[in-house]
Amino acid sequence: MNDALEVVKPIGWLVLALGLGALLVATLTQWRELAVLGAACLALVVLALPFLLGRTSVSVDLRLQPERVAAGESVAAGVVVVNRASSRLVPTTLEVPVGSAVHRYGISSLAPGAVHEESFTIRTERRGVIAVGPAMTRRGDPVGIFSRDVVWTPVREVLVRPHLVPMESLGAGLLRDLEGVSTDAVSQSDLAFHALREYVPGDDLRHIHWRSSAKVMASTGESALLVRQYLDTRRSHATIVVDDRLASWADPEDFETAMAVAASIAVRAVLDEFDVSFVCGSHASTGSDGHLALDAVCRADFGDRGLVDSGRQASVLAPDTSLVFLVGGSESAFTDMLRSAAAFPPEVRRFGIVVDPAGTSRVTETGGLPVLHLAAKEDLGGLLRWSVR
C-alpha cells in the first residue's frame, strides 16, 4: 500500500484534491464551470495512469575515475544502462544525484541487450566528500502526477583531499631511532636486549641463552638455565590530533588550512613507513594504510569534542605512538593543548601547531611543548626543521 502511495507525487495529490473538491462544490452550488474543471482534473489523473504500465528491467553501472582527488581536480564519471528485459525498454528518465545537484538523462527505447551510456565530469573545489548516486530510473507522465522510481546503484563517494605541503622526512631529527624508541616496559620478545634471568616454567625455550647457561652450570655445578629478557620498543607511529570546535578557529578557512597540514604530515609519515593515526572529533583512523588517514581528513568537520577529549581518544587509539602533532586554531586554549599532550607517555615526542594567518610564522616552547605558529601552511616544513635544531 505504501509503495502504491509513493507512486503519486505531490502534484498528483494536488490535481486529485482539486478535481474532487471542484466536483463537490459544483454539486452543491450547481456551478457548471467548476464541474468542468473538476472533471478535467480527474481525466488528467486517468490519462496519466498508462504511463506506469510495464516494467523497467535494466542494469546500471555507475563509474567514477578516480574516487580520490585533490581539491581542484576533476573526476570522470559515467553511467552505463543495459536493457535486461526480453522486450524493448519503454523510454524513461535516469537521474544521478551529484552532491546537491541532480543529473538527468533521457533514455530512449532500447532493444533487449542494448546499451546506453552517459558521461559527465565532477569538478571539485574544496576538501570534503561528494556523494554520487544513487542512480535511479523514473517512469511517469509528462505532467509529473505519477512516477515509479527504482534505485539501481548504491551511493558512491568522491573523496576530495586538501592540497599537500612538501615536507622533509619525519625521521630527520624528530626521532632518534626509526626502528623504535626504547621504553622501560619489560617484554619477553622484542628487539632491544636488556638482561638475563633464570628460567621459569612457561618461558619460551627459544629465548634460552645456552652459552651463559653452560657457564653457570660449569662454575656452580648446579643445573640452571638463563633466558634473555628484553625491553619493549615503541614503533615509529605518528599521531595527528586536530581541534574540531568551531570557536577555536577565527575563520573556517583556518580549519581548512589545518586539514591541509594534517594531510601533509600523514602523507610524509606514510612515505617514512610510519603507522599513522588521525583524530578530529568523531572522525578517527589508525593503521599503516595512508588512505585511512587521508579519508578521515576528507570527512572531518566541526564538532564539540575539542583537543582534550580528542587527545585522550588518540592515546587509546594509538598506544604505541612515538610522535604526536596537536593542531589548533588561534582561539584554541593553550591549556587544552597542554592537557591533550599530557595524555601521552613522557617518551612520546610532542609538537603543537597553531594555525594563525594573522600572526607570523615562528616556533615557541612553553611548558616543555614546542609550538609551531603557522601564518601559512607552506611554512610547515621550515618550522619543523627549525624546531629540532
Secondary structure, DSSP 8 states (H G I E B T S, - for coil): -HHHHHHB-HHHHHHHHHHHHHHHHHHHHT-HHHHHHHHHHHHHHHHHGGGG-S---EEEEEEEE-SEEETT-EEEEEEEEEE-SSS----EEEEEEETTEEEEEEE----TT-EEEEEEEEE--SSEEEEE---EEEEE-TTSSBEEEEE-S--EEEEEE--------TTTTS-S-TT-EEEEEEESSSSEEEEEEE--TTS-GGGB-HHHHHHHHHHH-S---EEEEEEEEE--EEEEEE--BGGG-SSHHHHHHHHHHHHHHHHHHHHTT-EEEEEETTEEEEES-HHHHHHHHHH---BS-HHHHHHHHHHHH-TT--EEEEEEETTS-HHHHHHHHTTS-TTSEEEEEEE-TTS--EEEEETTEEEEEESSGGGHHHHHHHHT-
